[in-house]
Amino acid sequence: MPIPAPTGAQPRAIGSVRLSTKPLGTRSVIGDLYQQGAAKVVFPRANLGLTGVLLNTSGGVTGGDRFNYAAAAQSGTHLTLTTQACERAYRAQPSETGYVTTSLNVAPEATLWWLPQETLVFDGCAFDRRLTCDVAPGGRALLVEALCLGRIAMGEDRVQGRMRDRITVTRNGAPLVQDAWCLDGDMSAQMGGTAVGMGATSMVSVTCVGPDAALHLTAVRGLLPESGGASLLAEDVLVMRLLAPSGYALRRDLLPILDHLTDGNLPLCWRL
């Protein structure tokens, strides 16, 4: 779905990255690469496959900003995508929304890990985040989307604004996972609801697709605190959600799970 064009007269940040991999012997290397505007990608040395670190040179996302990321892992390759730091959803002007859309494709016998660090949601934000991923039979995908409401360390314990998040995972166009939610208005109060977040300020959704997904269920459940849960939607589709009272608590509980799912190959920037 195309992102609506900005309506305001003020300059806005626009960025785009398109990336694909290809095999070179036993290595995964860059196939095609395009980057434009405030979106960049760098490629540090990695122990496993090809790792791309996404950078937003504008420093965050505010109303009217538009970022598009697209990546394809070809057969026989392993691609990991992460971010240099936490993304920031800043205060927006009235009637303006910031958009971040990500489109991923995983070929047969390919692996793609989407591991961005948390999005920090500021008071007054208007933010729309969309992730779509098509995983071919025999392909593997690990998808992580996390966010933290407010800057608790700076006393920002109440957050007003709009946040919309959608995750769609398909196989050959047929849906495997459809996950969507929206907070609008007093987001902190809405997260305080018994059937919503029980006062949590941070949360993450993890989706693991692949022939061995079911083998991870027992281990993931054993690592989760009481505020998290994991289930199989199918033998090859594992979904997990975790709530936490702070960003620190979220990372503390999430890192062991990601270490398990990546077999200890979590990108170094997650440790800094």
Salt bridges, closest charged atoms under 4 A:
GLU96 OE1 - ARG12 NH2 2.41
GLU118 OE2 - ARG251 NE 2.77
ASP123 OD2 - ARG91 NH2 3.19
ASP128 OD1 - ARG130 NE 3.01
ASP128 OD2 - ARG166 NH2 2.69
GLU145 OE1 - ARG129 NH1 3.48
GLU156 OE2 - ARG151 NH2 2.89
ASP165 OD1 - ARG129 NE 2.74
ASP179 OD2 - ARG241 NH2 2.32
ASP186 OD2 - ARG158 NH2 3.07
ASP212 OD1 - ARG140 NE 3.65
ASP212 OD2 - HIS216 NE2 3.88
ASP236 OD2 - ARG171 NH2 2.94
ASP253 OD1 - ARG252 NE 3.25
ASP259 OD1 - ARG271 NH2 2.35
